[in-house]
Amino acid sequence: MRNKIKEYRENKGISQGELAKLCNVSRQTINAIENNKYDPSLQLAFDLAMTLGTKVDNLFLDEEEENS
């Protein structure tokens, strides 16, 4: 699963550290998620979407659907 968190975060002008604070996780967690090395919990996915002003469906993309 791929995500667009970095794109949404940069469009909002928020650093990884700021996003991490707003979602109560470490900056390293945000970095790992953005680099597709860690899939967030469902709660964290919703927190990220709310913080970034979008829906979970817009943040996370199923690679199989994207390629078809």
LOGUKE-615931 format. One record per residue: x, y, z of N, C-alpha, C in turn. Coordinates in steps of 0.001 Angstrom, whole numbers, plus 500000, padded with zeros to 6 digits. Example, Ala and Ser with C-alpha at 12.3 -4.5 7.8 and 13.67 -1.06 7.14 Angstrom:
2
SITE  n.east  n.north    n.up  ca.east  ca.north   ca.up  c.east  c.north    c.up
SITE  513190   494310  507800   512300    495500  507800  513200   496700  507800
SITE  512850   497750  507080   513670    498940  507140  512900   500030  507870
//
This chain:
68
SITE  n.east  n.north    n.up  ca.east  ca.north   ca.up  c.east  c.north    c.up
SITE  500847   498819  500000   500000    500000  500000  500891   501243  500000
SITE  500583   502141  499103   501319    503401  498983  500498   504505  499635
SITE  501168   505586  500011   500411    506681  500619  500873   508037  500075
SITE  500031   509035  500312   500295    510401  499855  500475   511350  501034
SITE  500890   510816  502173   501005    511636  503377  502009   512767  503181
SITE  503154   512464  502603   504169    513498  502399  503617   514635  501534
SITE  502916   514276  500471   502335    515272  499572  501347   516178  500313
SITE  500436   515575  501069   499460    516361  501825  500151   517202  502897
SITE  501136   516610  503580   501853    517317  504642  502576   518534  504082
SITE  503284   518354  502974   504025    519472  502376  503082   520553  501857
SITE  501943   520155  501305   500964    521134  500832  500410   521986  501973
SITE  500359   521412  503171   499901    522147  504357  501038   522943  504999
SITE  502274   522718  504558   503415    523414  505127  503774   522930  506525
SITE  503553   521640  506776   503806    521052  508087  505046   520152  507994
SITE  505915   520252  508986   507092    519370  509023  506681   518000  509561
SITE  507570   517021  509374   507307    515691  509932  507154   515777  511448
SITE  507995   516580  512080   507939    516732  513529  506622   517321  513996
SITE  506141   518331  513278   504862    518958  513638  503709   517967  513482
SITE  503716   517236  512374   502657    516249  512146  502705   515167  513219
SITE  503905   514754  513578   504064    513749  514624  503474   514232  515947
SITE  503769   515470  516320   503221    516024  517570  501701   516060  517531
SITE  501152   516494  516413   499698    516601  516289  499012   515236  516366
SITE  499728   514187  515974   499162    512834  515967  499673   511978  517125
SITE  500470   512589  518021   500990    511892  519198  501830   510660  518866
SITE  502696   510804  517862   503657    509752  517513  505024   510404  517333
SITE  506044   509613  517095   507381    510164  516881  507563   510615  515433
SITE  508536   511494  515221   508864    511919  513862  509323   510718  513043
SITE  510021   509787  513691   510496    508590  512994  509329   507750  512470
SITE  508232   507732  513216   507047    507000  512759  506488   507631  511491
SITE  506392   508956  511477   505895    509652  510284  506826   509379  509105
SITE  508132   509436  509348   509105    509171  508289  508938   507759  507741
SITE  508783   506775  508620   508625    505386  508180  507341   505204  507372
SITE  506263   505856  507802   505000    505757  507064  505150   506386  505679
SITE  505735   507582  505625   505903    508271  504337  506766   507470  503372
SITE  507711   506711  503900   508606    505914  503059  508111   504483  502863
SITE  506839   504260  503189   506191    502959  502999  506927   501822  503689
SITE  507523   502120  504851   508211    501097  505626  507388   500672  506839
SITE  506269   501341  507051   505410    501048  508202  503987   501417  507845
SITE  503060   500497  508102   501639    500779  507899  501046   501209  509235
SITE  500427   502380  509278   499879    502868  510546  498661   502065  510981
SITE  498380   502129  512273   497144    501529  512780  495964   502281  512169
SITE  494802   501686  512270   493610    502336  511742  493372   503673  512441
SITE  493574   503705  513765   493382    504952  514513  494355   506021  514043
SITE  495621   505654  513851   496607    506628  513392  496281   507095  511976
SITE  495799   506206  511130   495410    506601  509768  494310   507659  509822
SITE  493333   507457  510702   492259    508446  510841  492792   509755  511420
SITE  493707   509665  512389   494309    510872  512966  495081   511656  511912
SITE  495836   510952  511092   496595    511609  510023  495649   512306  509045
SITE  494607   511598  508633   493653    512171  507683  492979   513414  508258
SITE  492548   513332  509516   491891    514475  510140  492859   515660  510238
SITE  494077   515395  510660   495077    516450  510813  495413   517092  509474
SITE  495435   516288  508421   495784    516795  507091  494570   517292  506316
SITE  493401   517218  506919   492190    517769  506304  491687   516984  505112
SITE  491771   515666  505191   491298    514836  504089  490700   513555  504641
SITE  490356   512629  503756   489816    511328  504146  490911   510276  504038
SITE  490770   509233  504818   491741    508134  504787  491881   507596  503363
SITE  490762   507498  502649   490791    506981  501274  491692   507800  500363
SITE  491837   509083  500647   492689    509936  499817  494161   509790  500166
SITE  494469   509364  501382   495860    509245  501826  496513   507934  501421
SITE  495734   506868  501407   496296    505541  501171  495761   504939  499885
SITE  496674   504442  499068   496319    503901  497760  496692   502434  497678
SITE  495777   501627  497201   496061    500221  496967  496837   500148  495661
SITE  498064   499655  495709   498912    499617  494518  498311   498796  493391
SITE  497578   497726  493725   496952    496915  492677  495871   497699  491952
SITE  495062   498449  492693   494027    499274  492074  494644   500380  491236
SITE  495728   500947  491737   496391    502052  491049  496966   501617  489703
SITE  497422   500372  489615   498049    499869  488396  497056   499300  487392
SITE  495782   499186  487760   494822    498618  486818  494043   499668  486079
//
